[in-house]
Amino acid sequence: MKKGIICSILLLIICSCQTRQLRVANKAYQRGEYAEAGKRYHSLYRKVSLKKRATKGFIAFRMGTCYEKMHYTSRSITAYRNALRYQHPDTSLLLRLAFQHHRNGQYREAISFYTHYLTLYPEHPLAINGLSGCAFAETEKQNSSSYKIISLPEMNSRFRDFSPVWYGKEYPVLYFISSRAIDKNEKHSRVTGVPVHKLFQIKQTPKGKWEKTQLIETLFTPEEETGPCCFSGNGQTIYYTRTTPDPKHPVQIYVSRRFHAEWTKGRPLQGIPDVSCSMAHPALSPDGLYLYFTSDIPGGYGGMDLYRARLYNRDSIGPWENAGSGINTAGDEMYPSITQDGILYFSSNGHPGLGGLDLFRASKENDQWIIQNMGMPFNSPADDFGICWQPAEKGFFSSARTNARGYEQIYFFERINPQIKVHGTLYDREGQLLSDGEIRLISSKGENRKLSLSPNGYYSFTLDADTEYMLMASCAGYLNQPVSLRTEPEEKDEVYRIDFYLTQPGTPELLYTVFFDYNSELVRPDMQMVLEVLTKTLNEFPWITIRIISHTDRHGSEEYNQLLSEKRSEAVIKYLLQHGIPEDRLTGQGKGKQTPRIISREDAIQYRIFEEGTVLTPEYIETLPEQEKKLADQLNRRTEFHIVSTDYNLF
């Protein structure tokens, strides 16, 4: 009896102690002290009995939220999954798990949680955009990039380093935010779990070498966080983010001026609305008339939105306006920057992306924002933000992509020329290598190159993007073979393979093909080279006669297409006659639209969307996407040249 009473008293004491600890953790959480609250929740979670499922679920959920705020993605996932295991009733748990898996690059898991959440809330924009972002991430993995990125050890520490701003021409300086300690006794923030964020600068010598990082001491306050900044055009005024003790404006934009090579003590930007809100991440328009910033001013689209306000007297803003639904979403839009040509860059976790905050590019057309995800390598599953540009398409940005703790680092990026190549091998029709031939390449830009083959019959050319090419293979004793190629307009790494199979003069088969525009019998300028090659071949082998067979696409009546195909044959025969080819070596024929093209091996290599042996019938073409329909119709609008005999005037 006595022993039972003692056990009951101990149990009551333990329960009372845990209740008190939970109350302390909740108060830290409500104050936004996520590092402190996370530690207390973690300690308490292990002590609470497994039988108290509701309490364990609540603590796990709060712990996951603290880790999420501190960017500890893996820890956040573990805590949220524990909350799910203990059936915590908050339905936002599914969406939070989707976000964190998305941010961790675990797209399959993210899709599962987004889909589950959408069964409860079918119209939720963040879940819908999250699913789109996962799909975008899978396709983006297959794309190559024309930019390279490099982490910068000269300015990165073992803590947070982010939001670089490049300023200066003669003596360039990079400004950035860092939570690195300046004193070994510096305390860690109860909010972030690291020393307070401070503004640093690092200068670059004319030879490109980085000097030592320096704290901007006049803008440093030990108890307050300093955030992203921007500069006036003359570099004499700085606008920067700072946390404040003011409960109405916990995060505010401050202003400081340069005086005798030092920054004066900062003071709050005037004209801030008299409502409880945060204003952060200032960015000046190129003309210096407007200040862009991020804020949770009531009446926005959700989370943090981007705003613009007129700037007066360098330290006061006038009326402000929301950047609108083209930019802002139900998520967060932050870290704006604007280039001299008026392009707005910002980060968002509301638009579809690879995970976390993604970098976006926005330009205005007809007073409407055109938004583009910057893709890889700028974006990753982790947070990517705070971009600034230098001339010659290079600059800096911050990302948490390689840090297990979720700490950001600063990266340098630079545009590189894409590597676009065409290569292949020269064979005869029996598949035997031809090593003594050559390949000539002519481009729409006037380029004309000739390349001898390697001993194994191999060739390779470097190409430009968005350019039309004609490649012609030749070898003594064989008929020349031309092939047309157009490179993609996107500047990215690409490799085309085109093998040539040359025909000997005595072989009766298809020689060349000329393509026509829709509803036209005129020989296109880009097809002139094929006719030049054909003329040269007929002069080189005067004992060959050919049949010129013309075709049309699927559009229009049988009668009209028959007439059009005959006109195409006549146009080609007229060209050959004008260039000295005897009429009795040429036979013309029009077949209208009755003979669709059959995709050859060479076609399948050049036009990768079609398989060898595919017949481009009207029924097949109707099943294709719009752009592929246009290509199939183009391949059907053709004139082909076939060898008829190889003994003309030989006897």
Secondary structure, 3 states (H helix, E strand, C coil): CHHHHHHHHHHHHHHHHHHHHHHHHHHHHHCCCHHHHHHHHHHHHHHCCCCCHHHHHHHHHHHHHHHHHCCCHHHHHHHHHHHHHCCCCCCHHHHHHHHHHHHCCCHHHHHHHHHHHHHHCCCCHHHHHHHHHHHHHHHHCCCCCCEEEEECCCCCCCCCEEEEEEECCCCCEEEEEECCCCCCCCCCCCCCCCCCCEEEEEEECCCCCECCCEECHHHCCCCCCEEEEEECCCCCEEEEEEECCCCCCCEEEEEEEEECCEECCCEECECCCCCCCCEEEEEECCCCCEEEEEECCCCCCCCCEEEEEEEECCCEEEEEEECCCCCCCCCCEEEEEECCCCCEEEEECCCCCCCCCEEEEEEEECCEEEEEECCCCCCCCCCEEEEEEECCCEEEEEECCCCCCCCCEEEEEEECCCCEEEEEEEEECCCCECCCCEEEEEECCCCEEEEECCCCCEEEEEECCCCEEEEEEECCCCCCEEEEEECCCCCCCEEEECCEEECCCCCCCEEEEEECCCCCCCCCHHHHHHHHHHHHHHHHCCCCEEEEEECCCCCCCHHHHHHHHHHHHHHHHHHHHHCCCCHHHEEEEECCCCCCCECCHHHHHHCCCCCCCCECCHHHHCCCCHHHHHHHHHHHCEEEEEEEECCCCCC
